[in-house]
């Protein structure tokens, strides 16, 4: 309901406080064009993207507006539906640039030295891979936000929204190893600078630079930024049999359509692997054709 109010609030702001009967198809088209204008810079720099709408958000706003006017027409408040011929254009499918499993393993191997910086970076890399959290969520963690015994952490991400992410024991232990050597005078941030004059948290840009340095050391040439880990988490989750609805919750997507648009398209090889794993025949006989034995 809150999301519905938010999206329709943009329409109200655009049209002003006017009688609903006076709204025309041209008014709705102008509103959609205004959304499209806010989308034009979405693929620019982070500074340029500030305040812009993703193609998926634009599509969602148009759907909500169409649903509103359909309801008003069905209930007899309008004689004709001004949004009837407005189309919610499907965003162009973008290639999901995920870190590969081999690159993840190679990157992690560079953190096996045992120094304080190795322990910190290892914990951050594992947390990115394990949780699907955004860079801002990882860097904004405070020590009290993490419950290592129960494998859960509370992150604050886009729009100041908080959510929980989940950790395997491997990641939890890596964070414990970091906390064993983390300087005690660095405040509440979980992942802090190790420079003696700097008490700030590792910034998202600092996280990106760390990954870049370790990728160079590991000989990694594929995608290796924080979002590549998020994409890698999502793809691995689906390839292992996870569903889109629970993935949307794990990624903190407010709309499952965003999750579907990003991650419902697989390569032919990925589909072959999913079929080999989840086909009822494969489950009954195994992928090698040998019938499973039951007690």
C-alpha positions, -999 to +999 in steps of 0.1 A: +000+000+000+028+024+008+044+017-026+011+023-043+007+057-026+043+067-034+039+059-071+005+077-074+019+106-055+041+113-085+010+116-107-007+139-082+024+161-080+026+163-118-011+170-125-019+190-094-051+189-074-075+186-103-109+167-106-102+132-118-129+136-145-108+164-161-078+142-167-073+134-203-052+108-223-029+136-232-023+144-195-014+108-188+009+107-218+027+139-206+031+122-172+047+091-188+070+113-209+081+131-177+090+097-162+109+088-194+128+121-191+139+112-156+151+079-169+174+093-196+204+097-174+201+063-157+231+049-174+254+079-166+278+084-137+265+079-101+263+117-097+242+120-129+220+091-118+211+107-085+173+114-086+168+095-118+144+065-123+154+031-136+136+017-166+120-008-143+107+019-119+092+038-149+074+006-160+061+000-125+048+036-122+029+033-155+013+000-144+001+016-112-014+045-130-031+022-155-045+002-126-059+033-109-077+045-140-091+010-148-105+009-113-120+044-115-137+034-148-150+001-135-164+018-105-183+043-126-163+074-116-151+079-152-169+073-185-138+066-204-103+054-193-077+080-202-049+055-196-064+027-217-041+031-246-010+039-226+016+012-228+041+002-201+071-004-223+091-034-213+127-023-204+154-036-226+170-067-211+204-058-198+233-083-196+239-093-160+276-090-154+282-114-125+315-125-110+323-160-120+329-188-095+366-192-107+372-154-103+356-154-068+379-183-057+410-166-072+401-133-055+395-150-022+429-167-024+447-134-023+433-129+013+450-160+028+480-141+043+464-137+077+473-100+082+447-076+095+440-062+061+437-097+046+412-107+073+392-075+068+391-079+030+383-116+032+353-109+055+340-082+031+344-104+000+327-133+016+299-111+029+293-097-006+292-131-021+271-147+007+245-121+012+238-103-021+240-070-001+248-038-019+281-020-013+265+007+008+249-019+030+281-037+036+301-005+043+274+009+065+274-020+089+281-014+126+294-041+149+261-042+167+242-048+134+257-083+130+245-114+149+272-139+141+258-167+162+225-166+143+240-157+109+221-125+103+230-089+097+209-057+094+219-035+065+207-001+055+206+004+018+188+024-009+164+051+004+175+044+039+155+012+040+168-015+064+166-052+058+182-084+071+207-105+052+219-139+061+253-154+065+267-189+063+291-200+091+321-196+068+313-158+064+305-155+101+338-170+110+356-147+086+340-117+104+350-131+138+386-135+125+385-098+115+370-087+148+399-105+166+424-080+150+402-050+144+416-020+162+395-012+193+397+026+188+378+027+155+343+035+167+312+014+158+319+006+122+323-031+114+347-025+085+371+003+092+402+019+078+434+005+092+452+039+089+460+052+124+446+086+116+414+075+100+384+062+121+359+062+092+343+031+078+355+017+045+335+036+019+318+020-011+344+035-033+371+022-010+355-013-013+355-010-051+392+000-051+401-029-028+384-054-052+402-038-081+436-042-065+430-078-054+415-086-089+447-074-105+468-095-081+446-125-087+447-121-125+409-116-126+397-100-159+360-105-156+334-084-136+347-079-101+328-049-086+304-051-056+274-053-079+290-082-097+289-101-064+252-092-060+245-106-095+266-136-088+246-143-056+213-140-075+223-163-104+239-189-081+207-189-060+184-195-090+207-221-105+206-240-073+168-241-074+158-209-055+127-191-066+123-155-077+099-145-049+123-154-021+152-140-041+134-107-043+132-107-005+169-116-001+180-089-025+157-063-009+138-056-041+105-037-034+090-052-066+095-087-078+092-075-114+127-060-110+140-094-099+123-111-128+136-086-154+172-090-142+174-127-135+147-147-153+168-150-185+194-178-186+219-188-212+213-221-230+240-238-209+225-225-177+191-238-187+207-272-196+222-273-161+190-264-144+172-291-164+197-317-155+194-309-119+156-303-115+139-324-142+116-350-125+134-377-146+168-365-133+155-365-098+142-400-101+170-416-121+199-392-117+215-373-145+236-403-154+205-425-160+209-448-130+177-452-111+180-440-075+178-466-048+151-462-021+149-480+012 
